[in-house]
Amino acid sequence: MLAAALGWLGTIGTFVAYAMLWKGWLTSESRRYALLNTVGGLLGGTASAIYGAWPSAAANFAWAALGVHSIVETHRRRRLEVIVNEIPDFAPATSQDAASQERGAASEPLERAFRTQAACEAHRSPACVIPQLP
């Protein structure tokens, strides 16, 4: 009885996640979508293991592992976006002549790209996007 309830809850959870994605209520990168798939995979895998259906258990646990991976990557990507957005812009100096102000304005995109690249390399995120220079 317990195995059947777990299996049905897991199946309903993964189908609800897919239906919400299909309807546009969730995105494939949302935490809720990944969490529903993870929990559904764990419940379905546990039920399959209780019944001794090992191929189904392996498939469900693999599905749950993909959900965990998605949660971790989404968390890393969002944390990196916060870190990159917190990098302050250089404040313009008040006592510069016109030529040095032009050089400062021209080098600002380059400085921002270097700071963004340094932040990305510090976190070693493959999802980090370095802005293109004009």
HUPEMO-V224809 format. One record per pair of residues at least 12 apart in sequence whose ideal C-beta (glycine too) atoms are under 8 Angstrom apart, sorted by the first residue. I is the first residue (numbers start at 1). J is the second residue. Records with the same first field share a line. If there is no record, write none. Layout:
I=J + J
This chain:
2=50
3=46 + 47 + 50 + 51
4=47
5=47
6=43 + 44 + 46 + 47 + 50
7=43 + 44 + 47 + 48 + 51
9=40 + 43
10=39 + 40 + 41 + 42 + 43 + 44 + 45 + 46 + 47 + 60
11=40 + 44
12=40
13=36 + 37 + 39 + 40 + 43
14=36 + 37 + 40 + 41 + 44 + 63
16=36
17=33 + 36 + 37 + 40
20=32 + 33 + 36
21=33
29=70 + 74
30=74
31=71 + 74 + 75
33=70
34=67 + 68 + 70 + 71 + 74
35=67 + 71
36=67
37=63 + 64 + 66 + 67 + 70
38=64 + 67 + 68 + 70 + 71
39=64 + 67
40=63 + 64
41=60 + 61 + 62 + 63 + 64 + 65 + 66 + 67
42=60 + 61 + 64
44=56 + 60 + 63
45=57 + 58 + 59 + 60 + 61 + 63 + 64
48=60
73=127
76=123 + 125 + 127
77=125 + 127
79=123
80=119 + 120 + 123 + 125 + 127 + 128
83=119 + 123
84=116 + 119 + 120 + 128
87=112 + 115 + 116 + 119
89=108 + 112
90=104 + 108 + 111
92=104
109=131 + 133 + 134
110=133
112=131
113=130 + 131 + 133
116=130 + 131
117=130
